[in-house]
């Protein structure tokens, strides 16, 4: 089988990592519960920042957000490693800016993710992901962003939405916990 994965907020807990960095940099102690209540992908409203200020804050913090110790969602790494062991194809499809692609691939390898040369797609826009997903004839695709998943509704690929506070309105098979999902697939006999 051919599996495609978005990275940020699908495999790794990037937004929450950014939240902790913002708290530190802005000398704030916003409660994590407030973060979990947000129904927007952007987190700057928690700090009273305008959209422009929020964008600046994000861009100024990006190197630190991307390339430090962002947590991997529990069970995600084990799941992907097992897929690789069983001979499935794993593709990464991330809309991170082109300038960060090489470093992102290196970071993923350093975390232990199975990354095959040629299976790492980066630097496209959200609405362009569909072209890659079609070209790769994926069987499964996982993402957190409604803007991406909404483009895939007519495709044959089985899509899953990684559960986040900002995507609860999406009516797609929902993946809350990677370990649970892994167990379910095993029970269905995916080898
Ligand atoms: Mg994402």
Boltz pocket constraint, residues with backbone or C-beta under 6 A from the ligand:
constraints:
  - pocket:
      binder: B
      contacts: [[A, 6], [A, 7], [A, 8], [A, 9], [A, 10], [A, 143], [A, 144], [A, 145]]
      max_distance: 6.0
